Structure formats: structure tokens, C-alpha cells
Amino acid sequence: MASNPGGRCCTIGVKHEGEAKGETKKIGEISTYFSYPEDKQTANAILILPDVIGHEFINAQLIADQFAANGYFVVMPDLFEGDPIPLNRPGDFDIMAWLQKSGPQGKGHGIGQVDPIVEAVIKEMRSNLGVKRIGSVGYCFGAKYVARYLAKGKGIDVGAMAHPSFVEADEIKAMTGPLSIAAAETDAIFPEEKRHETEKLLKEMSIPYQICLYSDVEHGFAVRADMSKREAKFAKEAAFLQHVQWFDEFVKGKRESAA
């Protein structure tokens, strides 16, 4: 495994202030947050695959709006079928039980439930929504599905992750598009040994990649950072800009991987 399963750090953080500018609509039965660039063009898109707090979390919606302000059509689906984890659960909250047993009709939130959602959204983006190039960023839980759909023929052209969780080594090795990772210095889910394992895997592949490590922050910083702390605010904003530059190069710039 290239990152560990999730833990309590996946569910805690600080809610940010701001007003969302996008809109929530349906793709089939999938509730989805949309944010449009100023020119309303949809050719270059970013698919945000959120952490377990979900697509209605204001922090995630503000990030979507920021990508839209940088010229991208942004799509962020509900990966959890109306059953996200509210922010700052008690310390005894069992995230693994939530993944495996809860949700509508007790279906849980594994690949059997999430893969069809991601597939349906990508299909809609490529057809009715007029998208030509898809960059995708996954935060924590969502990173696994960036890896899975950055494989050849799966629909994502360019990938980015922040503090990934649940990602398997085989999923990394199957990727065929460029990948950018923003990592936290303190992260039990993506610790030093997992970063180095991931780096080793990427070095043996032929895709462009980057891994940026941010000091003085913990797992979740790219979405749930305490913005009153100077180091956390800087790291969150820098990680966002890292991914914008990556997408500008490989989505808008239309550079392909060497694979």
C-alpha cells in the first residue's frame, strides 16, 4: 500500500469562512457541485474528489470556486450517497465501520459503491458537458479514486492529490498520466515511509510527477487547515497553487505523459 487507511485525522479540522459561488445539481441521481469559469467554457475541467466531509462542505466548495476562478470548469460529486462524515466527530468515531457497514441500506463506501459514481460523472463530463480534458484532484479519501481513474482509458488525463489515504501500490503503478502530490510533514496516513515508497514507484514509471512536502502541517491541511495559523495558511494556499500550476501545464498546456 502506498498510503495507509484513514483515521480520526481524516475527520477533524477547521471550517472556513466564505460564500460558495457555484451551484448544486444532479448527474443522474448523483448530487454534484458545479463551478464555472468566467467564460463558462467547459473544455478544460477539474474533477474534485473530496475527503470524507463531502461535497457540501464549504471548504471544499470554496476550493472548487478557486479552481473556477483560475479558468477551469469544476465538477465535485457526492461520493457518499448522502452519507458524508460531519466535521469533528468524537474521538471514538470508527471511520472503518463507516466505510464498511454504514451508508444507505448499509452499503458502505468502498470501491463497489464509489467506482460507479466516478464512472458516471466522468461519462457525463465527456459527453453532455462538453469536457475535452480532465484534471482531477483528490483530497484524502478522494485521492484513491484519482489513482484508479488516472489509469489508461479510465477517463482522467492529469492527477493531483493532497494527503492521500487508502491508495494501493498497484493503483499507483497502473497510472498513465501526470501526478502531483501535496504532502504534510506530520501525517500518520501518508507518513515518511509511504511517501518514499510512492516516490520509488513513480521513479520507476514513465509519467511526469512531483511530490511537495509542507512543514508544520498535518493530514488534512489542504482542505481543513486552521487559517489563523500562519504556517497552515501558507501551506494550504501553496498546495492549491501547486495544483493549479500542474493543471495549467498538463491540462491547458495539453502536455502528455511519456507513457
N, C-alpha and C positions, 0 to 999 in steps of 0.2 A: 504494500500500500504506500502511495506517495504522500498521503496525509492521513491523519487519524480520524476516527469517528467524532462526531460533535459532542460537546459537553455543555455545562452551565454557561461558559463564556460565550456560547452562541446565542444566548437569550437575554443578555444584560447590556445596558448601555444608556445613553442619554438621548432623549427625544429632542429634535432640533426645531427651531422656530422658523416659520415661513409659510407661505400660501402656495399650494400647488396650482400650476397653470394649465396642466393637461386635463384629460377627461377619461372617465372610465366607461368602457363599452364592452360588448360581448364579442368574442370569436367563438361561434357556436354557443356552447354553454360555459365557456371559459371567461370569467371576468378578467378584463385586461385594461391596464392603464396606458394611454397613448399621449405622447407629447410631440408636437410638430415643430420643425424649424421655421424660421420666419418666412421662407419662400414656399412652405407647405410641400416641398418636394419629398418623395419617399424612396428614391432610388438607393440612397445610402442610408442604411438603418443600423440601429443598435438594439439588440435584444437583451434586455436586462433580466437575468435570472436571480431573483432576490434571495436573501437569507430567510431563516425560518419565521421572522417577524412579518414577512409577506409584502404583497404589492400595494396594500393600502397604508402602509407605514409612511408617515410624512417624510421621514429622512430619505427613504428610497424614491419617493415621488419628486423630491427636490433634486436629487441626483439625476433622475430622468430629465427633468426640466433643464438642468445644466448641460447635459449632452445635447438636448434640442437647441439650446442657445448657441452651441458650437456647430450647428448646421446639420444635425442628424435627426431623422425620423426615429422615434424611440417607442418601443413596444415592451411592456412589462406584464407578463401574465400572472395569474394566481396559480401557483404550483401546488397549492394545498387544498383545493376544492372547498374553500370557505372555512378552513380549519388551521389558520396560522397560529403561532405561539405568541401571545401577548408579551410585550416587553417587560423585562424584570420579573420573571417568575420566581417563586420562593426557591430557596436553595435545595429543597428536596424534590424539585420537579425532575421527572425522569424523561429526558429527551428521547432515549432509545425506545421506551414504551410508546411514546407519541408516534415515533416513526413506524413502529411495527404493528401497533394494535388499535390506535385511535382513528379519528377521521370519520367521514360519513360511512355508516354501516360497518365500521371497524376495519376499513380497508388499509389503513396506514398510509405511509408516504414514501414508499420505496420506488425503485425504478419501474416496477409494474404499473404504478399509478402515475408517476411523473413523466416517463418517456412519452406516453400518448399525448399528454398536454403539450410538451415541447414540439413534438412532431406536427401536431395540428396547427400550432401557432406559426411554425416555420412555413408550412404549406400555404397558409393564408397570406403570410408576408410575401412569399414568392409569386403568388397568383393574384388575388384580388387587390392586394395593397400595393402592387407595383414595385416591389423591392428588387433591386439588382444585386446588391452586395450587403451581406450581413456580418457585422461585427457583434460579438456577444461578450458581455461581462457578467461573471458570476461572483456573487459575494457569499462566502462561507458555503452553505448548502448548495447554492446555485452553481458553484464552481465545478462540481462533479458533472453537471449536465453541459457546461461549456466543453469540458474534455470529451464527453461522449459524442457531442454533435459537431466537434471540430474534426472528426474522422472523415475520411474520404466519402463523398456522396451523401453525407448526413445533413448538410444544409448550412452550416456556419462556415464562413470564409476566414474569419480572423477572431482570435480569442483573447480574453483578458480575465484575470482572476484577482481577487483580494482575499487574503487569509482563507485559503481553500480548506474544505473538510470533505471527508468521505471519498476522496479521489483515489482510485486504484492505479497501481503502476501500469497495468495493461491498458487502462484508459489513456494514460499519458502516451504510451508507446504507439497507440493507434492514431494519434492526432496527425493531421497532414497540413495544418495551417499555422500561421504565426501565432505565438503566445507570449503575453506579458503578464507577469505575476508581481503583485504588491504584497509584501510580507511584513509581519510585525516581529519586532525583536523578541517580545515575550508572547509565546503562543504555544500552548500545550497541544493544540490540534495540528499545527504546522510548525513543529519545533525545528531546531537546527539540523538534526539528523534527517528529517524528512525533506527539508529544503535541499540539503546536499544530495539526497537520493534523487530528488526531482531534477536537480542540476545535472547529475551524472546521466540520467536518462535522456535529457534534452541534448546534451553534448554528443550523444551517440546517434542522434537523429539529424535530419537534414532541413529542419524548419528553422526560421528565424525565431529567436526567443530573447527575453530579458527577465531577470529577477531583481527587483529592487527591495532592499531591506530598510525598514524605517525604525530608528531608535526611539526609545522612550514611549512606545505604544504597545498595546495588547491586541489580541484577537478581537476582530470586530471594528477596528478603528476607522476603516474606510467608510463605514455607514453610521456607526453609533458612538463616535468619539465625543468626549467631553470638550466642547468647543471653548470652554472657559480656560482650558489649559493650553498654553502657547504651543508646546511640542505636539500635542494631539491635533490641534487645529492645523498646524503646518503639515503634518504627515497626511491627514485626511485630504487636504487640498492638493498636496503634491501627488498623492496616489491618483486622484482624479485627473490631474493634468498629464500624468504618466500615460494613462489610458487614452486620453484624448489624442495625444501625440502619436500613440501607437495606431489608433484607428485612422488618423489623418494620413499616416504613411501607407497603411496596408488596405484600408477601405477606400478612402477618397483617392489616394495615390495609386490604388489598384496594383500595387506590387504583389506578386505571387510568392508563395514559398518555393523552396528549391526542390520540394518533393515531387 
